[in-house]
């Protein structure tokens, strides 16, 4: 059985009063993952900037 199917089975057993909390938790997981992706992209950009500055510095000094 696939994970999604297992999750759906479990959700079928969760009381209606708890579903809002489950939804908020799932959304927070998605937001955290998106934030991590954005952080990695930003770090890669900053690293490329540092490398570019180093290349320009070496060219200027040669």
C-alpha positions as CSV (number, residue, x, y, z in Angstrom):
1,X,0.0,0.0,0.0
2,X,1.3,3.4,-0.9
3,X,2.0,6.0,1.7
4,X,-0.7,8.3,0.3
5,X,-3.3,5.5,0.7
6,X,-2.2,4.9,4.2
7,X,-2.5,8.6,5.1
8,X,-6.0,8.7,3.6
9,X,-7.0,5.6,5.7
10,X,-5.6,7.3,8.8
11,X,-7.4,10.6,8.0
12,X,-10.7,8.7,7.7
13,X,-10.3,7.8,11.3
14,X,-9.4,11.2,12.6
15,X,-12.3,13.1,14.3
16,X,-13.6,16.0,12.4
17,X,-12.7,18.3,15.3
18,X,-9.0,17.4,14.8
19,X,-8.8,17.7,11.0
20,X,-8.1,21.4,11.1
21,X,-5.0,20.8,13.3
22,X,-3.9,18.1,10.9
23,X,-4.4,20.4,7.9
24,X,-2.4,23.2,9.6
25,X,0.4,20.7,10.4
26,X,0.6,19.5,6.7
27,X,0.7,23.1,5.5
28,X,3.5,23.9,8.0
29,X,5.5,21.0,6.6
30,X,5.1,22.3,3.1
31,X,6.0,25.8,4.1
32,X,9.1,24.6,5.9
33,X,10.2,22.6,2.9
34,X,9.7,25.6,0.6
35,X,11.6,27.8,3.0
36,X,14.5,25.3,3.0
37,X,14.6,25.3,-0.8
38,X,14.6,29.0,-0.9
39,X,17.5,29.1,1.7
40,X,19.5,26.7,-0.4
41,X,18.9,28.7,-3.6
42,X,19.9,31.9,-1.8
43,X,23.1,30.3,-0.4
44,X,24.0,29.1,-3.9
45,X,23.5,32.6,-5.2
46,X,25.7,34.1,-2.5
47,X,28.4,31.6,-3.2
48,X,28.4,32.3,-6.9
49,X,28.7,36.0,-6.1
50,X,31.7,35.3,-3.9
51,X,33.3,33.2,-6.6
52,X,32.6,36.0,-9.2
53,X,34.2,38.6,-7.0
54,X,37.2,36.4,-6.5
55,X,37.6,36.0,-10.3
56,X,37.3,39.7,-10.8
57,X,39.8,40.4,-8.0
58,X,42.3,38.0,-9.6
59,X,41.8,39.5,-13.0
60,X,42.4,43.0,-11.7
61,X,45.6,41.9,-9.9
62,X,47.1,40.1,-12.9
